[in-house]
Amino acid sequence: MAVPRPACVAFLVRPLPALAALAAVLSLGACATPEKMTAEAVQCGTREVSIIPSRFSRMGSRTAWCASCRGTVYRCATNAQRTRTECVPSREGDGCGG
């Protein structure tokens, strides 16, 4: 006669493949941080880049931000897929406070 498994064990075993897939997807999306995208766009090291408070961050934007590297403030933007990023030196009135 087979021993029945407790319901709580069956509940924990079933979602494991789905949770593993979700964790993999989330970890891939975390690779494209604003610091990394800025560093690549302006040829700075990731540790040299700091994201600074701006109008974009106050509005909750995920595709536009302001960053500084080696004493220069940049206004950066990316597409929704985070596959293309452009950073230009900040100018007065552009939301970065430069």
CORRA-V731301 format. One record per residue. N is the residue number from 0. RES is the residue in one small letter. PHI is phi in whole degrees, 0 to 359 (* if undefined). PSI is psi as a letter, one per 30 degrees, with the letter a starting at -180 (* if undefined). Layout:
# CORRA-V731301
N;RES;PHI;PSI
N;RES;PHI;PSI
This chain:
# CORRA-V731301
0;m;*;k
1;a;283;k
2;v;273;k
3;p;290;k
4;r;278;k
5;p;299;k
6;a;300;e
7;c;293;e
8;v;290;e
9;a;298;e
10;f;297;e
11;l;285;e
12;v;283;e
13;r;298;e
14;p;279;f
15;l;303;e
16;p;299;e
17;a;294;e
18;l;294;e
19;a;295;e
20;a;294;e
21;l;297;e
22;a;297;e
23;a;295;e
24;v;296;e
25;l;295;e
26;s;290;e
27;l;291;e
28;g;291;f
29;a;284;f
30;c;291;f
31;a;266;i
32;t;277;l
33;p;303;e
34;e;298;e
35;k;292;e
36;m;295;e
37;t;295;e
38;a;303;e
39;e;292;e
40;a;287;e
41;v;247;g
42;q;54;h
43;c;241;l
44;g;286;l
45;t;300;e
46;r;286;f
47;e;274;f
48;v;269;k
49;s;228;k
50;i;281;k
51;i;249;l
52;p;300;k
53;s;207;l
54;r;299;e
55;f;294;e
56;s;291;e
57;r;293;f
58;m;274;f
59;g;84;g
60;s;292;k
61;r;254;f
62;t;248;f
63;a;219;k
64;w;200;l
65;c;241;k
66;a;217;l
67;s;236;k
68;c;207;k
69;r;51;h
70;g;83;g
71;t;248;k
72;v;263;k
73;y;240;k
74;r;257;k
75;c;241;l
76;a;212;k
77;t;222;l
78;n;277;l
79;a;298;f
80;q;276;f
81;r;59;h
82;t;258;f
83;r;218;k
84;t;228;k
85;e;233;k
86;c;231;k
87;v;232;l
88;p;303;k
89;s;292;k
90;r;236;l
91;e;301;k
92;g;86;g
93;d;266;g
94;g;99;f
95;c;260;f
96;g;81;g
97;g;273;*
